[in-house]
Amino acid sequence: MSLKEFSYNGAGHAAAQLRHLTIRQLRSLAALSAKGSVTAASSHLGLTQPAVTQQLRQLQDLAGLPLVQRTGDGMLLTEAGREVLALAERVEAAITDCQGALDLLAGRTGGTVHLGAVSTAKYFVPHAIAAFSKRYPKIEIKLTIGNREEIREAMHGYDLDFAVMGRPPADVTVDVRQLGRNPHIIVARKGHWLEKDSGLSLTDLVHETFLTREPGSGTRTLMEGMFQKSDLEPIIGMEMSSNETIKQAVIAGLGIAFISAHTVAHELAEGRLVVLDVAGLPIVRQWYVIRRSDKVLLPPAQAMFDFLGSEGSNYLPDLPELGGR
């Protein structure tokens, strides 16, 4: 298939022509973007190749600009094509929301809420979900857990109604509700040689081995920023994608960890981990409930968004006295 098959005539075509586009045309473009070829897109959509080609040609005529281009990596979208693809994503989200609203009106369901949360938040989000579900038992909650980068990327689309995370993404326009404090500390196993020392500095820790989350994690980014401000570089022993693994490794004596206090509340209470008294810690960040500003929330999602914003802090883990170091 050559680019000539997607030739266009820009003359006399205004943006107003897009009001005549169809869902099938938008889905053809989305499939082409995802699959990289008309052949694969047609198979994905269950249509013939000529049918998909026709839909793409008609959509491009309406846009008045080239939407696709052939490269060594397959058929890719132009800048104009990416704009139309963003429209397709919003339309699909609106269709899903409308179906949910109709199901609610028809009494077929209590509605579904799609909630995302960074992995550190999994220590309290399920408790908040349980409390909300007791109040609204007919509402189904779908929870997606990922690291900060994964949830930030998910916020670029419309599948999630909202997400619980720390620092809001800078490249998406969002509405934010503050949920509560998120203190970060350095922990060690019980009996660590620095356990009883007070007023430690980061310099005192440069020979210690740090067990850390993977790059892309909000906790890892915060730790790196903390050391960079002091012109120091920590010794990284192991990178782990699970807070649970980090906790067990610290308890086993493999190193120390910079971590959200909410992830180690039980271990601190049980005495299996201790907080090192380091100047400048805890570093206190905030938990937020975040949604895209252009994401229309149906009543179930709005109810949970409001619930987390007003009552979510009640479900944060109880912490021992961390001080104001």
VEXDRENPA-603798 format. One record per residue: y, z, x of N, C-alpha, C in turn; residue in three letters. Coordinates in pm, whole numbers, plus 32768, in hexadecimal, padded with zeros to 4 digits. Layout:
BEGIN
YZXYZXYZXALA/...
***
This chain:
BEGIN
7F8980008055800080008000807B80008058MET/80D87FA7804181507F9C809381C67FDA804BSER/822F7FF0809A82A88028806082E57FCB7FFALEU/82C87F49800883017EEA7FA882D67F097F1BLYS/82627F447F0E82337F667E8882887FD37E49GLU/82D4801D7E9E832B80847E6B83BD80607E83PHE/83D87FDB7E8884637FB07E9984B47FD97E20SER/85387FE27E32858C80117DC5860C7FC17DC3TYR/864E7FC57D5486CF7F847D4587347FED7D1DASN/878580177D7D87E380837D648858805A7D0FGLY/88767FDB7D0788EC7FAD7CBF88E07FCB7C2BALA/894880057BF5894E801A7B6588FD808F7B34GLY/88C580DD7B918873814F7B6988BD81CF7B87HIS/88D082227B25891482A27B3688AF83127B26ALA/88D783897B4E887D83FC7B42885584157AB2ALA/88A883E77A54888983FE79C7880883BA799DALA/87DC835679EC875F831279CB86E8837279CEGLN/86F483DD7A1B868384397A27865E847B79A3LEU/86B884797943869684B678C38626846C787EARG/860683F578AF859B83A57871851583B578BBHIS/8510840A79208493841A79698429845F7913LEU/83AC84587940833D849478F582F384FA794DTHR/82A7854F790A825585B0795181EF856A79AAILE/81B684FC7978815184B479C7818E847F7A48ARG/820A84507A42824B841F7ABB825F84907B20GLN/828E85037AF082A385747B49821F85A57B86LEU/81B685A67B37813585D47B6980FC85717BCEARG/811A84F27BBC80EE848E7C1E813284A67CA4SER/81B384C47CA181FB84E07D1D81C785607D5ELEU/81AF85C77D0E817D86457D4480F486337D84ALA/809E85E47D42801985CA7D788020857B7DFAALA/807A85197E00808B84CB7E7A80BA85247EECLEU/8118857E7ECF814985D97F3680DA86347F68SER/808786657F0E801D86C47F347FAA867F7F7CALA/7F8A86047F537F1285C17F867F2E855C7FF5LYS/7FA985287FFC7FCE84D1806B7FB0843E805AGLY/7F6F84187FED7F5383897FD57F4583717F40SER/7F5B82F57F177F4C82D27E8B7EB982DD7E62VAL/7E6182B97EBD7DD182C17E9E7DA883507E7ETHR/7DD083AC7ED47DAC84387EBE7DF484717E44ALA/7E7184477E2F7EBC84777DBC7E7C84487D3AALA/7E5183CB7D377E1383977CBD7D9083DE7C9FSER/7D4483FE7D097CC784487CF47CE484D47CBFSER/7D4A85137CF57D7085997CC97D9B859B7C37HIS/7DE385337C0E7E18852E7B857DB684F27B21LEU/7D4A84B57B547CED84737AFA7D2383F27AC0GLY/7D7B83AF7B0C7DB683307AE27D9182C37B45LEU/7DA682477B1F7D8D81D97B7B7E0181CF7BDDTHR/7DE781917C517E52817E7CB27EC6812C7C7BGLN/7EAB80BE7C327F1C80737BFA7F7080C67B9APRO/7F2E81217B507F7981747AF17FD681D37B3BALA/7FA582107BA77FF9826B7BF5806A821E7C38VAL/804981A97C7080B081567CAE811E81337C4BTHR/80F881117BD2815A80EF7B6B81B281677B49GLN/817581DE7B3D81C382557B1E822982727B8CGLN/81FE82627C098258827C7C7A82C982147C7ELEU/82A781977C64830C812E7C66837481467BF9ARG/8345816C7B8283A281857B1483FC81FD7B31GLN/83C282667B6D841182DC7B8D847B82BB7BF6LEU/8455826C7C5884B382457CC0852381EF7C88GLN/850281977C2B856981457BE985CC819E7B9FASP/859982067B5B85F182607B13864A82B07B71LEU/861282D57BE5865F83237C4686C882CE7C8BALA/86AB824E7C9D870A81F67CE0870F820A7D76GLY/86AC82527DAC86A3826B7E3C861082687E64LEU/85F382457EE1856682487F0D853382D77F0FPRO/84BF82ED7ED6848783737ECC8417838C7F31LEU/83D783207F618368832E7FBE837982CF8032VAL/833882F380A18339829B811582B282A6815BGLN/8286823881988207823981E0821F8267826FARG/81CB82C3829E81D082F28329814382F28361THR/8138831683E080B48321841C8060838F83DFGLY/80A183EC839A805A845983578042843F82C4ASP/805B83C38299804683A2820C80CA838E81C4GLY/80C4838C8140813A837A80EE8182840080E0MET/81FF84068110824C8481810A82C7846E80B3LEU/82FB84DB807D837184D4802883EF84CC807CLEU/844F847F804B84D4847E8086852084F98056THR/859A8507808585EB8577805785FE856F7FBFGLU/861584F57F8C862284E47EFA85A085067EB5ALA/852F84E17EF384AE85017EB9849685967EB1GLY/84C385DE7F1784B286707F14850786B07EA7ARG/857B86777E8D85CE86A97E1F858886977D99GLU/854B86227D87850486087D0A8487865F7D01VAL/844686777D7383D186CF7D7383F8875C7D48LEU/846B878B7D75849A88107D4B84AE88137CB4ALA/84E187A57C7D84EE879B7BEB846587A37BA9LEU/8402875F7BE3837C87617BAA834587EF7BA7ALA/835E883C7C11832D88C67C158370891B7BAAGLU/83F289057B96843889527B2E8406892D7AA3ARG/83EB88AE7A8F83B888827A0C832F88BD79F1VAL/82D788BB7A56825188F37A43825A89897A25GLU/82B489CF7A6A82C68A5E7A5082F98A7579C3ALA/83558A1F7996838B8A2D790E831F8A1378A6ALA/82C789B378C082598997786381FC8A10785AILE/81DC8A4A78CD81868AC178CF81C78B337882THR/82498B48789982908BB3785482938B9B77BDASP/82A78B1F779682AA8AFE770882238B1876C7CYS/81B78AF1770E81328B0A76D881198B9F76C7GLN/81488BED772B81398C7D772081868CB676AAGLY/81FF8C82769482508CB07623820D8C8D759EALA/81D68C15759681928BEB751A81168C417500LEU/80CD8C61756C80588CB7755C80818D417529ASP/80F28D72755C81238DF3752E81468DEE749ALEU/818F8D85747381B88D7873E781408D69738ALEU/80D88D2673BC80618D10736980038D88736AALA/80228DEC73BC7FCE8E6273C27F4E8E4E740FGLY/7F468DE0745E7ECB8DC674A97EC28E1C7527ARG/7F318E4D75567F318E9A75D27FA98EF675D5THR/7FA08F5A762B80148FAF7643806A8F7976B1GLY/803E8F0A76EE808A8ECE775A80508EF077E1GLY/80798EA5784580498EB578CD80C08EC3792BTHR/80B68F1E798A811D8F3279F080DF8F137A77VAL/81208EBC7AC380F38E997B4A814A8EE37BAFHIS/810F8F467BEF81588F9E7C4B81268F897CD9LEU/81828F7B7D3681608F757DC4818B8FF57E08GLY/814890187E75816E90907EC08144907F7F52ALA/819B90AA7FAC817490AB803881069113804BVAL/80B590FF80B2803C915280C0805B91E680CESER/80CD9209810980F092968117810792D8808FTHR/812F9288802D814C92BE7FA780CE92D97F55ALA/805A92AF7F877FE092C27F387FB993547F2BLYS/7FFD93AD7F777FDD943B7F6E8020947E7EF7TYR/807C94387EB580B794757E3E80C194167DC8PHE/80C593937DE080D493347D71806493427D0AVAL/7FE4934F7D327F7B93607CCC7F9293D87C71PRO/7FCB94447CA67FE594BA7C528054949A7BECHIS/80B8944F7C17812194267BB980E993C87B4FALA/8090936E7B78805193137B18800093627AB1ILE/7FB793C67ADF7F6594167A847FBD945C7A1DALA/802E94927A48808894D779EB80C494747988ALA/80E993FE79B781219399795E80B7936B78F9PHE/803C935979287FD1932978CF7FAF938D7862SER/7FC0940E787D7FAB947178148014946277A6LYS/808A943B77CD80F69429776D80EA93A57723ARG/80B8933E776980AC92B8772E801E92847749TYR/7FBB92B777017F30929877217F089206770CPRO/7F5491BA76BE7F2E912F76A37F6290CD770CLYS/7FB890FD77647FF190A577CA7F94909F7843ILE/7F729026786A7F1B901078DF7F729007795CGLU/7F4A904D79C57F92904C7A437F3E90047AACILE/7F778F9F7AEC7F368F5B7B5B7F848F7D7BDALYS/7F3F8FBB7C3A7F7F8FED7CB37F558F9A7D2CLEU/7FB78F697D777F9F8F207DF47FD58F737E68THR/7F7E8F8E7ECA7FA48FDB7F407FAB8F7F7FB9ILE/80128F8D800B801E8F3E808680808F8180E4GLY/808B8F4C815E80F18F8481B6817A8F4F818DASN/81E18F7D81D182698F5981A8827C8EC281A5ARG/824B8E7D820C82618DEC8213821A8DA581A0GLU/81A28DD3817E81578D958111819D8DAA808AGLU/81CF8E24807282138E3E7FF4829A8DF77FF1ILE/82E08DF38062835F8DA9806883488D168046ARG/82DC8CDD807C82BE8C51805F829C8C3E7FCCGLU/82538C9E7F9382308C947F0582AC8C997EADALA/83148CDE7EDB838F8CE87E8D83DB8C637E8AMET/83B58C037EDF83F38B807ED983C58B327E5EHIS/83528B587E2883208B177DAF833E8B6A7D35GLY/82F78B4C7CCA83128B8F7C4A82958BD37C12TYR/82298BD87C6281AF8C157C2F81BF8CAC7C1BASP/82048CEE7C7982198D7E7C6D828F8D9A7C11LEU/827F8DFA7BB882F08E267B6783528E747BBEASP/831D8ECC7C1283708F187C6F83158F537CD9PHE/83528F937D3D83048FCB7DAA833F90507DD6ALA/82E990A67E0C831291247E48830B91137EDFVAL/837C91257F21838191137FB183FA915D7FE9MET/840A9156806C847D919480AC84F3913580A8GLY/85259111811C859B90BC8126858B903D80D5ARG/85E8901F807785DD8FA5802685E48F29807CPRO/85A08EBC805585A88E4080A386358E0980A0PRO/86628DD5811386EB8DA5811F86FC8D1780ECALA/868C8CCF80DD86968C4180BB86748C248029ASP/866F8C8B7FD686588C7B7F4786BE8CD17EFCVAL/86FD8C997E97875B8CE77E47870C8D407DE8THR/871F8DC47DF486CA8E217DAA871E8E8A7D62VAL/86E28EC57CFC87148F3F7CBC86C18FB37CF1ASP/870290227D0E86C090907D5386D291127D08VAL/866791607CFD866C91EA7CCE863892447D3EARG/868392AA7D60865693067DC885EC93637D8FGLN/857E93737DD9850E93C27DA88507944B7DEALEU/852194537E6D851A94D57EB0851D94C67F46GLY/851D95387F8C8526953C801E849F951A805DARG/84A594D680CF842D94B08119843D94D781ABASN/841E955581CE84309583825883C2955082B6PRO/83EA952B832F838C94FD8395838995618408HIS/8312957F843882FD95E6849C829B95B48505ILE/828A9604856E822395E985D281BA965685C7ILE/813D962E85B880D0968E85A6806D96858618VAL/802996F5862E7FC096FE86947F4D9750865CALA/7EDD974D86A17E6B979D86747E8998308688ARG/7E479885863B7E519916864C7E24993B86D9LYS/7E76998B87207E5499B387A87E8D99588812GLY/7EDA98F187EB7F199898884E7F7198EB88ABHIS/7F7A98C489297FC09916898C805599248972TRP/808F98CC891F811C98D588FC8134991B8875LEU/80C9994B883880D3998087B0813A99F087A4GLU/813F9A49880381959ABF87F7821D9AAC883BLYS/82349A38887782B59A1F88B6831E99FD884DASP/83979A2A886584049A0C8808847099BD8851SER/84BD99738804852A9926883E84FD98B6889AGLY/848A987B8880845C980A88D184BA979388C0LEU/84C497428928850E96C5891F84AB96518926SER/84DA95DA89068481956689118453955089A0LEU/84A895788A008482956A8A8D840695BC8AABTHR/83F7962F8A67838196838A7C830196418A49ASP/831095D589FC829C959689BE8278950F89FBLEU/82C194E58A6282AB945D8A978223944E8ADAVAL/81E494BE8AFF815F94B68B3B80F094CC8AD5HIS/811694E48A5980B394F489EE808A946B89B8GLU/8011946489857FDF93E889497FFA93EA88B3THR/803E93828884805F937987F67FFC931D87AFPHE/7FCD934B873E7F7992FB86E57FD392C98676LEU/7FD79246865F803E920E8608800491AE85A2THR/80579194853D803B912A84DE805290A28520ARG/8027903A84DC80338FB3850F80C48F818507GLU/80EB8F1E855B816F8EE2854B81818EAD84BDPRO/81F78EC1848682108E9C83FA82128F14839FGLY/81D98F8283CF81DE8FFF83838268903C8390SER/829B90758324831C90B68327831D912D8385GLY/82AF9179838A82A791ED83E282AB91C18474THR/82649157849582669123851F82F390F88546ARG/833690B184ED83BE90838509841C90F8851ETHR/840E916084CC846591D684D9844B921E855CLEU/83CD9229858683AC926B860483E6921E867AMET/83D6919B86788409914A86E684A1915786F1GLU/84E69159867E85769169867F859F91F086B8GLY/855392588698857092DF86CA856A92E38762MET/850292A8879D84F592A9882F855C924D8871PHE/857A91DC883285DC9180886C866591BF8877GLN/868A92138815870B9256881A871592B38892LYS/86A392E488C386A2933D8937867E92F289B7SER/8678926C89AE865392188A2185CD92428A5CASP/857192648A0584EB928B8A2F8485922E89EELEU/840E922C8A2783A391DA89EF8324922E89E6GLU/82ED923E896F82769292896081F9924D8995PRO/8197929C89BC8114926689E180C492538960ILE/80A291D88941805591BA88C87FC191B888EBILE/7F76921288AE7EE7921788C97E9991B68874GLY/7EA791C387F17E61916B87947EBC9149871FMET/7EAF90D086EC7EF290A786727E8D90A88601GLU/7EB290E285917E5690EF85207E9F90CA84A0MET/7E5A908984467E97905E83C87E8990C6835ASER/7E50913A837A7E3691A183177E6C92278345SER/7EBB926882F07EE892F0830F7E7393518319ASN/7E0D933A82C77D98939282CA7D56938E8353GLU/7D4A9316838C7D0C930984107D61934D847ATHR/7DE5933C84707E3F937E84CF7E2D941484C8ILE/7E28944D84517E1994DE84437D99950E8483LYS/7D2B94C984697CAB94F484A17CAA94E78539GLN/7CED947E856C7CF3946C85FD7D4794D9863FALA/7DB4950385FF7E05956F86357DB595F28632VAL/7D71960C85C47D1F968685B97CB496888626ILE/7C80961186477C19960786AE7C519615873CALA/7CD5961A87497D12962D87CB7D2D95AE8819GLY/7D30953A87D57D4794BC881A7DDA94A18836LEU/7E3394F187FD7EC094DD88137F12952487AAGLY/7F94950887A97FED953F8744802394CC86F2ILE/806A94EA86858098947F862D811E94A185EEALA/8171943B85E481EC9441859581C6940B850CPHE/81DE945C84A381A49439842281F6947883B2ILE/81ED943F833B822D947C82C781E8950182A8SER/823995688293820095EB827581AD95E981F6ALA/81CC958F819B8181958A811D80F0955F8132HIS/80D59519819F804B94EB81B77FF4955981F2THR/803195C382277FE4962B826C7FF696B4822CVAL/802896B681B180449737816F7FC7978F8168ALA/7F55975681437EDB97A681357EAA97D981BDHIS/7EAF978482217E7F97AB82A67ED8981782E3GLU/7F59981182C97FB3987B82F97F9698FE82B1LEU/7F8298F5822D7F67996E81DF7EE399AF8209ALA/7E81995B822F7DFE998F82577DFA99B882E9GLU/7E65999C83357E6999C383C17E1F9967841FGLY/7DF798F083F17DB2989284497E139841849DARG/7E91983884707EFB97F784BC7F71985784C5LEU/7FC39845852C803C9895853B80B298378553VAL/81289868852F81A3981D854581DD984685CBVAL/81F997E48621823B980286A082D098138688LEU/830A987786C78397989886B583EA983F8712ASP/841297CC86E1845A9769873184E8975E86FEVAL/85489767875A85D5975C873485EF96D886ECALA/863C96E0867F865D9668863285FC964885C4GLY/858E969385BE852B967E8554852C96F684F4LEU/850896E2847684D99662843F854895FC842BPRO/8522957D8434857B9511840A856194FD8375ILE/85C7950F832585B4950B829485E59485825EVAL/858B943A822785AB93C081DE859893DD8149ARG/85AD937980F785A0938A80678532932F8030GLN/84F2935F7FC8849993097F7A84EC92C87F0BTRP/84D092497EF1851792017E8884B491B97E2DTYR/84DF91A67DB1849B914B7D5684F590D07D4EVAL/84BD905B7D6D850C8FE27D8184D78F717D2BILE/85318F287CEC85098EAE7CA5856D8E3F7CC2ARG/853F8DC47CB9859A8D537CC786038D597C57ARG/867F8D3D7C7C86EA8D437C1886D68CDB7BABSER/86978C697BCD86858C007B6A85FD8C077B25ASP/85B38C747B3D85338C877AFA85498CD17A77LYS/85298C8F7A0885398CCD798584BF8D257969VAL/84D78DA47955846A8E01793B84508E0D78A6LEU/83D18DFE788183AA8E1877F783AE8EAE77DFLEU/83AD8ED9776083B98F68774383598FC37790PRO/82D78F9F779F827E8FF977EB82AB900B787DPRO/82D08F9B78BE82FB8FA37949837F8FEE7954ALA/83DA8FD778F5845A901D78F8844590B378E6GLN/83E590D7788F83C991647878839691A778F7ALA/833E916279418309919D79BA8372919F7A29MET/83C491377A31843091337A93848E91AA7A7EPHE/84B291C37A008509923479E184C292B979FCASP/844192BF79DC83F4933979F383F1935E7A87PHE/83D492FD7ADD83CF93187B6C8459933D7BA2LEU/84C092FA7B6E854693187B9D857493A37B78GLY/854893D57B05857794587AD7851794CA7AF7SER/849494AD7AFB843295177B0B83D495047B82GLU/83DF94947BC7838294787C33838194E07CA2GLY/83F4951D7CBC83FA95817D2883A195FA7D0CSER/837F96107C8E832896827C6B829C96747CA4ASN/827595FA7CCC81ED95E07CF781E295CD7D8ETYR/825095E37DD6824A95E27E6781FB965C7E97LEU/81AB964F7F01815A96C17F3081B197377F5BPRO/818097AF7F4281C398267F7481B2982C800CASP/821E984F8051821B985180E3823A98DD8117LEU/82029900818A8229997D81C982B9997281FCPRO/82F599E08221837D99DE82558382998C82D5GLU/83D1991F82D183DA98C88345845698E48397LEU/84B29931835F852C995083A7858C98DC83A5GLY/85F898EB83EA865D988183F08673984F847BGLY/8606985284CA8612982D85568639979D8566ARG/
***
